[in-house]
Amino acid sequence: MMELDDLDVIIRDFPLFAGLSKLERRVIKRCARLAPYKKGDIIYAEGSPPSAFYCLILGRVVIYTLGEDGKENILEHLHHGKYFGVISLLTNESHSVTAKATNDSSLLIIDKEDFDCILAKLPRLAIDLSRMLSRRLKRKDIHQKTIFESTVVSVFSSHSQAGKTVYALNLALSLKRETRKSVIILDILPLDKRHSLPYRLGIQDQKIFDLAKDFTDGLRSAKDFILKSKFDVDLLCFYYNPEDEACVRRLVGILSGLVNDYHYLVLDLPSLMDRNIFSILNQSDIIHLLSGPDDLDLKKTHNLTQRLMDEFGFQENKINIIINEYKLSKITPMEQSQILGRNIFATLPRIVFGDLDRLILDSPDCEYSRAVRRIARYIGESMVGLVLGVGVGYGFCHIGVLKVIEEENIPIDIIAGSSIGSLIASLWATGKSSSEILEITGEFKEPKHIWGLVDLTIPQLGFIKGNKLHRFLKKYLGDKTFYDVRLPLKIIASDVKRKEPRVLDKGLLVDAVMASCAMPGVFKPFRFKEDLLFDGGVINPLPTEPLFKMGVKKIIAVNVTPSREDILRQYDRIKEDMKVNLVSGLKKKNWFNLGNYFKNSFGTNILDIVFSSVEILQSEVAKKEAQLADVVLHPDTSGLYWLELHKAREFAKRGEEEARKNLDKIWQVIND
């Protein structure tokens, strides 16, 4: 679990420093300090001199300028993982914006003198920061600052017919809808090709900027060619000459100016393997390489990726491969990943014949639109993560939360779970609704039915083998893998040997859930490939940290673990019941009932003691993990018991009540 005062862990997990060596991170640590800011505190004011470099660890910060009327012109809301104050440090100019904490926040701060020393000692970090300068407004000679940071996304493919232009169009439309920020598409083609995007955006006037012509002021001239669409996404069409390197220089100059006016620039590049295109690609913050799903397309994409990295020095994390299933293929996603030699960033489902080009608007509920929308939310740093915690019967509260999410159309982009949370998350991620999941719990309609999951064995690594639980899971998850889910799913287990959490996101869902549910001392550890894994809740009972480290900026966590006081009361009650029953059996010398007592003790009471002991530890860890969430739902489970699986509907009702009570908080975080 991440300790919020552990500088080593914080620096290691902060995106800007993640690529540094241990020795380089030590240089950062010597100069860094943590500082708390209360809601409303000014971190630095517009016009103040540069004093420090700021990294946002927890909380929210708003960046704004003051208008002539004294009103705040908000430029950006910053979330954890962002850094700011750097431009003034690098240019030695006064701050052009104000930074204010919008809720209680924790910042890592490096003072100006130390920052200068770090840049001198770590040239790699200096290069990364200089690249950032191209994305944050710095040319005051153009106009007043209107945006804080821009992102250039290039859409490219090693072959034609990969659905590149339709994807670029829908990505731009989705970025506009999901972030409500300014977006422009740059449609770049050689002279012998015809631009289709004006038609697709319903634009009648087709003005095209010819990069082969020499303009005195390319940026000013290019702005006259910007086309406005009714969808509030702008378009700029270019012609270029593949043989003329001056075209690339002019385009780069235009790009460096447009980043001052648009938050997102989507470049639709022609599928040509010439150096000029690669030079344009190098101006990007993110490259989306589209590939077909068959063997030949995948091999071409693999070769292109290697060439970009080996020959042109592209960073691997800058290249995202997207599989467009525009044609049928017998190759499984796992095999596709093996051919590519890397993970697949996303998959675009096949478009149904007859659908329009603007699917994100005209067919928003189709699978293609859902996939593009999730990608846009990832780029726009507005992904919403849902975390489902541990709790056996208490975990059925998750079903009620999911019901509210479905009914209120709350966007969830990624889901993570430990133990029972991993099972509920898996069922939902594979397409089962909350009502269908609730129906599955009908298998436990009577208290005695829990025995259907228990297969006792001689206690060595655990007194329940887990075969019956495996059959139960198999019945509802079948042979589905992580590639079969409708949204990214992360299941958390604990590694016996390494004593660390394991985030599972590949292979069979059944295996991952079994590993995550293997309560230590009760179930035998689950053998997952070469590793022995057990209950993910031991280390991550409320697994917010895996999503936090992935860069998910908005996290909703469902913590169903009762308070420490409730657990201790229940624990004392269990011990007293065991003592009373044992004494009663001995006094009556009713050996048959005494035998039943011992059987029930191993079936229920022993489980109670083991679970309650673990639960006490989990409740404390879950409190810490909850600090990484933006909204924590903690259903009231008083009067309910963790083994009362037959009361699933009551558990679900408690979860629904808690979610509805916090709807305003949830929407506030999502819309922030």
KOLBADREN-895978 format. One record per residue (C-alpha): x, y, z. Coordinates in steps of 0.05 Angstrom, whole numbers, plus 5000, padded with zeros to 4 digits. Layout:
BEGIN
XYZ;...
% end
This chain:
BEGIN
500050005000;502650694981;504651095042;502951825029;509152065066;513951575033;518052004986;521451404953;514751094933;511751764912;517651944867;517951244838;510551254819;510151974795;509551944718;514952474704;520052094745;517851374729;523151284674;528951504719;533851014750;534150894824;540351324829;537051894790;530851854834;535351924894;537652604867;530352814864;529052574935;534752974964;531753614937;524253474946;519453605003;512053465014;507354025031;499854015047;495054535019;488054655045;482154774999;482455484974;489955584988;493655974934;499955594913;502556164871;499256794842;499357094773;505057584768;509057284825;516357094813;518156354800;520056004864;519055254857;517054644815;510554324838;508153604829;500953444848;500752794889;493752814916;487853294908;485853794856;488854454832;485554974787;489655404740;486656074722;487956794700;484357414725;480457814675;479858574674;473358494713;476858094767;473457444747;477156794744;478356524673;479355784687;484555464640;485154764670;483454314729;489553904748;489353204778;494552774811;500552624766;500853324737;506453824748;506454584741;510455214754;515854964707;515255474650;516656054696;522755684724;525455534655;524256224626;525556604692;519157004679;513657164728;507856674733;502656814679;497256434717;494756304788;494755604818;489755464874;487954824912;480654654900;480654124955;485653885007;491853704968;498853434976;504453704933;511653494922;515754144917;522754274891;525354974904;528255384846;535655304864;534954554874;531054494809;536754824770;541654324801;537153734783;536753954710;544354004707;545153304737;539452964699;539653174626;534452644609;529453004653;531253674622;529653384553;522853134576;521253814605;523454184542;518653754502;513153944549;514454684533;511854564463;505154354493;504254924542;502955624518;509256054518;508756524459;505757144490;506857524425;501057144393;495457274443;493257224515;493956534547;487556154534;489655434547;494455104596;496854504556;495654184488;496353464464;498153254393;495452574372;497652274305;493451734273;497651294226;497750604195;502650174157;497350024104;491250344073;484150114087;485450064162;479750544179;484651094197;480651704175;474051464205;477651334271;481152014270;474352354258;470851974315;476652074362;476452824351;468852844360;469352424423;474952854452;470553464443;464553124476;468252804534;472953384553;468953984527;475554284504;477854564437;479554044383;482254104312;483553564260;489353654213;488053254149;494753164113;495052864043;499652873982;497453273922;494452693884;489552503940;482652783956;480553024026;474252684052;473752984121;470253634099;464653214071;464352764132;463853374177;458453684133;462854264111;461254544042;467155024033;473354604020;479455064029;486054684027;492754964050;498454774003;504854684044;508954673980;507755423972;512355904008;508556354056;511756934094;507756754157;505356044151;501456034216;497556674201;496156444131;494055744154;488956034202;485156314143;484155604119;481155334184;474255044171;468855074225;464054494232;457154474264;459953954313;464654474344;470754104318;475254504271;478754234209;485054444172;486654084107;493654064079;496953844015;504353684017;509753453969;513152813993;519553033958;519753723990;522653754061;520554484066;513354244071;515053894137;518554514165;512454944148;507754444180;511954404243;511755164247;504255174240;503554624293;507755014343;502755594336;496355184337;498154874405;496755574433;489555544409;487354814415;487554314472;487653724424;490553674354;488853034317;493352904257;490552444203;496852234166;497351864099;499651134101;506351284068;513051044093;517151664075;521652054122;517552684118;511652314149;516152044203;518552744217;511352974226;510052374271;515752594315;511953234332;506652814367;505552684440;501752044424;501851604362;495851144348;498050604299;491950264269;492649544246;488149034215;486948384254;490147884207;497147604206;499848034148;497248694176;499948534245;506848364218;507049024179;505149404242;510449034282;515749214231;513549944230;513749994305;520749714308;523050184253;520250794290;523850594353;530450334324;531550794266;528151434289;528751374365;521351394382;519651234454;515850584462;510750874509;509151404457;506450884408;499550574420;497250004375;489849974360;486849364325;481149544278;476848924267;474349174199;475148474171;474447774200;480447414228;481446754264;487347014304;485847094378;487547744415;493047364453;496047134387;495547834359;499448104418;504847574408;505647754334;506148494352;511048344407;507448824454;500748954487;494749194447;492549884470;485349814446;480949434397;475749764352;469749284340;467449184269;462749724243;455949464222;454749564147;450650194134;452950574196;454851304184;461951574190;460451984253;458851384296;460451724361;454652204347;449951794304;450751114337;453351284408;451250614438;454750164387;460949794410;465550194363;463150844395;464150574465;471350374448;473051054418;469751414476;474051024526;480351204487;478351944486;477151934561;484051624570;487452164528;483252704561;485252454630;477852394649;477651644658;473151414714;475350804753;470950364797;474049974854;470349404888;473149184955;473248534995;467848275043;464747595022;457247705035;458348455046;460848454975;453748364949;452949114966;456949214901;450948964862;446649534887;452050044869;452449754799;444849814792;445350564806;451150634757;446950304703;440650694716;444151364722;448751234661;454951384702;460951274656;465850754681;472150654640;475950144681;474149684740;478449344792;476748854847;479548424903;476547764928;468847804922;469848484889;473848134833;468047644821;462748194817;467348614774;468748034726;461347864718;459648584703;465548694656;463448084615;456648404602;452148154658;447648684687;446748804761;440048454759;443147844726;448647824778;443447864833;439847274802;446346874806;446546984881;439946594882;444245974888;445046164961;437646264976;438245865041;443945895093;445745165083;447245275009;454045595026;456344885038;455944774964;462445164958;466144795013;470444185000;474444045063;481443755061;486943605111;489444295131;496344405103;495945035061;488545125075;482644695097;478344825035;480944554969;477045044925;474844554871;467444694884;468645444882;472345354816;466444974786;461645524810;465946064777;466745654714;459145594708;458446354700;465046584671;466345974626;472746034586;472446784580;479147154583;481047864597;480447994522;472947834525;471048394573;467349014550;471749484591;478749424621;478748964683;484148904736;483848344787;488348374849;491647774881;497347694931;503847344914;505746824967;513146814952;514447544936;509647804989;507048334942;500648494904;499548214834;495248574784;492248044738;489748264669;491447684623;489046964616;482746624640;478147024685;476446404726;483746314745;484647044764;478247064807;480246404841;486946694859;483847334885;478746954928;483546454960;483046705032;489646505068;488745955119;481945775091;483045625017;489245304989;493445824951;491845814877;497345614829;497546134773;502745914722;509145864764;506646274823;502546134885;497346674894;492146814948;486847314968;488248004938;484848324997;490648145043;494848705012;489749104972;482849025005;480549664969;485049654907;485250394890;492850404884;493349994819;488650484784;492151084815;498850834788;495750734719;493951474717;486451404728;484752104753;477651974779;476551384825;470051144857;471450624911;466350174945;468949985014;464349455045;469049265102;465649425170;469049875220;474349595267;469549675326;464049275291;468948725273;471648665344;464548625372;462848075323;469447715338;467847715414;460847455401;463546875359;468446665414;462946705467;458246275425;463645755415;465045735489;457745665509;456345115459;462544725479;460944765554;453644575541;455743965500;460543725553;455543805610;450143415573;455242905549;451442935483;457142665441;453042675377;451343415385;458443555407;460843225342;456143665303;458744255341;465944115321;463644015249;460044685250;465945015284;470444825226;464945015177;462845675206;466045895271;473245745250;471846125186;468946685228;475246745270;479946725211;475747215171;474747695230;482247695245;483947855173;478248355169;481048765226;487548855188;483848985123;479449535153;485749935171;489049835103;482549995067;482250665104;489050845076;487250615006;480851025009;485151655011;486851534937;479551534917;475452154899;468951844924;468551284976;461950914983;461350565050;454650205054;451450105123;451749345136;449549365209;445148775227;447948365170;453147805175;458847665127;456546935115;449247105103;449846995028;442346835026;441047575042;444047824977;438048264961;438648615028;446048725018;444748994947;439349464975;444449755025;449349874968;444050214925;442050674982;449250884994;450451014920;444151434912;445951834975;452552024943;450252144871;451652894875;458852754897;459852244841;457352714787;461453284815;467852874807;465952624738;464253324712;470353654744;
% end
